[in-house]
């Protein structure tokens, strides 16, 4: 069994009945993206994030977002040292390999904005000084539906920095029965060993980048992206298009393929596109996932 298969199996021992979502999470990491897990409380968002951190063997920190959070609580703060008569920068929780940003949409937009530079450029600028973040750097954020009390809608600029959004949903009856019969998820998590480590993750990310992408496949990706920009108020950005190729390469690597196929693009497209797409004003209400599925049906597959 390959390292990737061992990793998937370890995560799926804790997160039951969510094989596709787990595979999408690993795909997001291998594509060097950031992950947003959205759903109602109690379905396992934080448990999934904790499981990823433990199995991947990365240095990680957890940050609970609240309405009174300040940017300094995320990136750090400069404190005056009387001994040296200079300001010393104390690094915040963002200086880690895996940042678990729990309930990210409970913080104000000002606090949320502190993550923008870190997620895009993998660095933090404080008081005119730029500090590089560790590699790999992976943000796993959870959020509750924005209809719930005490939440802020994430701005488009921040949503676009999340390569994928995954929704867990309620478990199927068989998986829920296993959850009821087994011990607490936290106990299982403590017994789960690390399968990868930092250098191992970096090696797999490089392997994903080396998966072959044919010209016809790029034509298909560009056709999908172009259709979103014509039919929707907000289509896919060039950053999203590049991310779609990287995600398809990562999915192909997990599948054991040496080249990206159209079905790999189709497998990752809803998770990558749904949180970025908006209908024209006046159009009938439809979820991002429904829009993404309709786009996949409307764009011919290359043969």
C-alpha positions as CSV (number, residue, x, y, z in Angstrom):
1,X,0.0,0.0,0.0
2,X,1.4,3.4,-1.0
3,X,1.9,6.3,1.5
4,X,-1.1,8.0,0.1
5,X,-3.3,5.0,0.6
6,X,-2.0,4.6,4.2
7,X,-2.8,8.2,4.8
8,X,-6.3,7.9,3.5
9,X,-6.9,4.7,5.5
10,X,-5.7,6.4,8.7
11,X,-8.0,9.3,8.3
12,X,-11.0,7.2,7.3
13,X,-10.7,5.1,10.5
14,X,-11.7,8.3,12.4
15,X,-13.9,10.0,9.9
16,X,-16.5,7.4,8.9
17,X,-18.5,7.3,5.8
18,X,-16.9,10.4,4.2
19,X,-14.5,8.8,1.8
20,X,-15.0,11.4,-1.0
21,X,-14.6,14.3,1.4
22,X,-11.5,12.9,2.9
23,X,-10.0,12.4,-0.6
24,X,-10.8,16.0,-1.5
25,X,-9.1,17.2,1.7
26,X,-5.9,15.3,0.8
27,X,-6.1,16.5,-2.8
28,X,-6.3,20.1,-1.5
29,X,-3.1,19.6,0.5
30,X,-1.2,18.0,-2.3
31,X,-2.2,20.9,-4.6
32,X,-0.7,23.3,-2.1
33,X,-4.1,24.9,-1.5
34,X,-6.1,25.8,1.6
35,X,-9.2,24.0,2.8
36,X,-12.6,25.4,4.0
37,X,-14.9,22.9,5.8
38,X,-18.4,24.3,6.0
39,X,-21.4,22.7,7.8
40,X,-23.7,22.9,10.7
41,X,-22.2,22.3,14.2
42,X,-21.7,18.8,15.4
43,X,-21.1,16.9,12.2
44,X,-17.3,16.5,12.6
45,X,-15.7,19.6,11.0
46,X,-13.1,20.1,13.8
47,X,-12.6,16.4,14.2
48,X,-11.7,16.1,10.6
49,X,-9.2,19.0,10.9
50,X,-7.6,17.5,14.0
51,X,-7.4,14.1,12.2
52,X,-5.6,15.7,9.2
53,X,-3.1,17.5,11.5
54,X,-2.3,14.3,13.4
55,X,-2.1,11.9,10.4
56,X,0.0,14.3,8.3
57,X,2.5,14.6,11.1
58,X,2.9,18.3,10.7
59,X,3.5,21.0,13.3
60,X,0.1,22.6,13.9
61,X,-1.8,25.0,16.0
62,X,-5.5,25.6,16.6
63,X,-6.9,29.1,16.7
64,X,-10.5,29.7,17.8
65,X,-11.9,32.7,15.9
66,X,-14.2,35.0,18.0
67,X,-15.9,38.3,17.4
68,X,-13.4,40.2,19.5
69,X,-10.3,38.8,17.8
70,X,-7.7,41.2,16.5
71,X,-5.2,40.7,13.6
72,X,-2.3,40.6,16.2
73,X,-3.9,37.5,17.8
74,X,-3.2,35.7,14.5
75,X,0.1,37.0,13.1
76,X,1.8,38.2,16.3
77,X,2.7,41.4,17.9
78,X,5.8,43.6,18.6
79,X,6.6,44.1,22.3
80,X,9.1,46.6,23.6
81,X,12.0,44.9,25.5
82,X,13.3,47.2,28.2
83,X,16.6,45.2,28.3
84,X,17.5,45.7,24.7
85,X,15.5,49.0,24.3
86,X,14.1,47.5,21.1
87,X,10.8,46.0,19.9
88,X,10.8,42.2,19.7
89,X,8.4,40.4,17.4
90,X,6.5,37.6,19.1
91,X,5.2,35.2,16.5
92,X,1.5,34.3,16.5
93,X,-0.3,31.0,15.8
94,X,0.0,31.5,12.0
95,X,3.6,30.5,12.2
96,X,3.0,26.8,11.9
97,X,2.8,24.1,9.1
98,X,-0.9,23.5,9.6
99,X,-3.2,26.2,11.0
100,X,-6.6,25.0,12.2
101,X,-8.8,28.2,12.0
102,X,-11.9,27.0,13.8
103,X,-15.2,28.9,13.1
104,X,-13.3,31.4,10.9
105,X,-16.5,33.3,10.0
106,X,-17.1,34.3,13.7
107,X,-14.3,36.8,13.5
108,X,-14.8,40.3,12.1
109,X,-13.6,41.1,8.6
110,X,-10.7,43.0,10.0
111,X,-9.4,39.9,11.8
112,X,-10.1,37.6,8.8
113,X,-8.0,39.9,6.6
114,X,-4.9,39.0,8.7
115,X,-4.9,35.6,6.9
116,X,-5.0,37.0,3.3
117,X,-1.2,37.6,2.9
118,X,-0.3,34.4,4.7
119,X,-2.6,32.2,2.5
120,X,-1.6,33.7,-0.8
121,X,2.1,34.6,-0.3
122,X,3.0,32.3,2.6
123,X,4.5,35.2,4.5
124,X,3.5,37.8,7.1
125,X,4.4,41.5,7.1
126,X,4.5,43.3,10.5
127,X,5.9,46.8,11.1
128,X,7.6,46.8,7.7
129,X,9.4,43.5,8.2
130,X,8.4,40.3,6.2
131,X,8.6,36.9,7.9
132,X,8.4,33.7,5.8
133,X,6.0,31.0,7.0
134,X,7.1,27.3,7.4
135,X,6.8,24.9,4.5
136,X,4.5,23.2,3.9
137,X,1.9,25.8,5.0
138,X,-1.7,24.6,5.0
139,X,-4.8,26.4,6.4
140,X,-7.7,24.2,7.4
141,X,-10.6,26.5,8.3
142,X,-14.1,25.5,9.5
143,X,-17.1,27.7,9.3
144,X,-20.8,27.5,10.3
145,X,-23.5,28.4,7.8
146,X,-23.7,32.2,7.5
147,X,-27.4,32.2,8.4
148,X,-26.4,31.3,12.0
149,X,-26.3,34.0,14.7
150,X,-22.9,35.6,15.2
151,X,-21.3,34.9,11.9
152,X,-19.9,37.1,9.2
153,X,-19.9,36.3,5.5
154,X,-16.4,35.7,4.2
155,X,-15.5,38.3,1.5
156,X,-14.9,37.1,-2.1
157,X,-11.2,37.9,-1.8
158,X,-10.8,35.5,1.1
159,X,-13.1,32.8,-0.4
160,X,-10.9,32.8,-3.5
161,X,-7.9,32.0,-1.4
162,X,-9.4,28.7,-0.3
163,X,-8.7,26.2,-3.1
164,X,-11.6,24.0,-2.0
165,X,-14.7,24.0,0.1
166,X,-15.9,20.7,1.5
167,X,-19.3,20.0,3.1
168,X,-19.6,16.9,5.4
169,X,-23.3,16.6,5.8
170,X,-25.0,14.1,8.2
171,X,-23.6,10.5,8.2
172,X,-25.4,7.7,6.5
173,X,-27.3,5.3,8.9
174,X,-24.6,2.6,8.8
175,X,-21.8,5.0,9.6
176,X,-23.8,6.7,12.3
177,X,-24.4,3.3,13.9
178,X,-20.7,2.6,14.0
179,X,-20.1,6.1,15.6
180,X,-22.7,5.2,18.3
181,X,-21.1,1.8,19.0
182,X,-17.4,2.9,19.0
183,X,-15.5,5.0,21.5
184,X,-15.4,8.8,21.3
185,X,-13.7,10.2,18.2
186,X,-11.2,12.0,20.4
187,X,-10.1,8.7,21.9
188,X,-9.6,7.2,18.4
189,X,-7.7,10.3,17.4
190,X,-5.3,9.9,20.3
191,X,-4.6,6.3,19.1
192,X,-4.0,7.4,15.5
193,X,-0.3,7.5,14.5
194,X,1.3,10.0,12.1
195,X,1.7,8.5,8.6
196,X,3.5,11.4,6.9
197,X,5.8,14.3,8.0
198,X,6.8,17.7,6.6
199,X,9.4,16.4,4.1
200,X,7.0,13.6,3.1
201,X,4.2,16.1,2.4
202,X,6.6,18.3,0.3
203,X,7.7,15.3,-1.7
204,X,4.1,14.3,-2.5
205,X,3.3,17.9,-3.5
206,X,6.2,17.9,-5.9
207,X,5.0,14.5,-7.3
208,X,1.6,16.0,-7.9
209,X,3.1,18.9,-9.9
210,X,4.8,16.4,-12.1
211,X,1.7,14.6,-13.2
212,X,1.3,15.1,-17.0
213,X,-1.3,17.5,-18.3
214,X,-2.0,17.3,-22.0
215,X,-2.9,20.2,-24.2
216,X,-6.5,18.9,-24.8
217,X,-7.0,18.7,-21.0
218,X,-6.0,22.4,-20.7
219,X,-8.5,23.2,-23.4
220,X,-11.2,21.5,-21.3
221,X,-10.2,23.5,-18.2
222,X,-10.2,26.8,-20.1
223,X,-13.6,26.0,-21.6
224,X,-15.0,25.4,-18.1
225,X,-13.5,28.5,-16.7
226,X,-14.7,30.6,-19.7
227,X,-18.2,29.4,-19.4
228,X,-18.4,30.6,-15.7
229,X,-17.3,34.1,-16.8
230,X,-20.0,34.3,-19.5
231,X,-23.0,32.9,-17.7
232,X,-22.4,34.0,-14.1
233,X,-22.1,37.3,-12.2
234,X,-18.9,36.1,-10.6
235,X,-16.9,33.5,-12.5
236,X,-13.6,31.7,-11.8
237,X,-10.5,33.8,-11.5
238,X,-7.1,32.9,-13.1
239,X,-6.0,31.8,-9.6
240,X,-8.9,29.4,-9.5
241,X,-8.1,28.1,-13.0
242,X,-4.6,27.4,-12.0
243,X,-5.8,25.7,-8.8
244,X,-8.2,23.5,-10.9
245,X,-5.2,22.1,-12.8
246,X,-3.2,21.5,-9.7
247,X,-6.1,19.9,-7.9
248,X,-6.8,17.6,-10.9
249,X,-3.1,16.6,-10.9
250,X,-3.3,15.8,-7.2
251,X,-6.4,13.7,-7.7
252,X,-4.7,11.8,-10.5
253,X,-1.8,11.1,-8.2
254,X,-4.1,9.7,-5.5
255,X,-5.7,7.6,-8.2
256,X,-2.3,6.2,-9.2
257,X,-2.5,7.8,-12.7
258,X,0.5,9.3,-14.5
259,X,-1.6,11.9,-16.5
260,X,-4.7,14.0,-15.8
261,X,-7.9,12.8,-17.3
262,X,-11.2,14.7,-17.8
263,X,-12.8,12.7,-15.0
264,X,-10.1,14.0,-12.6
265,X,-11.1,17.6,-13.4
266,X,-14.8,16.7,-13.0
267,X,-14.1,15.0,-9.6
268,X,-12.5,18.2,-8.1
269,X,-14.5,20.9,-9.9
270,X,-17.5,21.2,-7.6
271,X,-15.4,21.5,-4.5
272,X,-13.1,24.0,-6.1
273,X,-15.8,26.1,-7.9
274,X,-19.0,26.1,-5.7
275,X,-17.9,28.7,-3.2
276,X,-16.6,31.1,-6.0
277,X,-19.7,31.2,-8.3
278,X,-22.6,33.6,-8.1
279,X,-25.6,33.8,-10.4
280,X,-26.7,36.9,-12.2
281,X,-29.1,39.1,-10.2
282,X,-32.7,38.0,-10.8
283,X,-31.7,34.4,-11.7
284,X,-33.4,31.6,-9.8
285,X,-31.7,30.6,-6.5
286,X,-29.3,27.7,-6.9
287,X,-26.5,26.5,-4.7
288,X,-22.9,26.7,-5.8
289,X,-22.7,22.9,-6.2
290,X,-25.8,22.9,-8.4
291,X,-24.3,25.6,-10.6
292,X,-21.0,23.6,-10.8
293,X,-22.8,20.4,-11.8
294,X,-24.7,22.3,-14.5
295,X,-21.5,23.7,-15.9
296,X,-20.0,20.3,-16.1
297,X,-23.0,19.0,-18.1
298,X,-22.9,22.0,-20.5
299,X,-19.2,21.9,-21.5
300,X,-18.3,19.0,-23.9
301,X,-15.7,16.5,-22.7
302,X,-12.6,16.2,-25.0
303,X,-12.3,12.9,-26.7
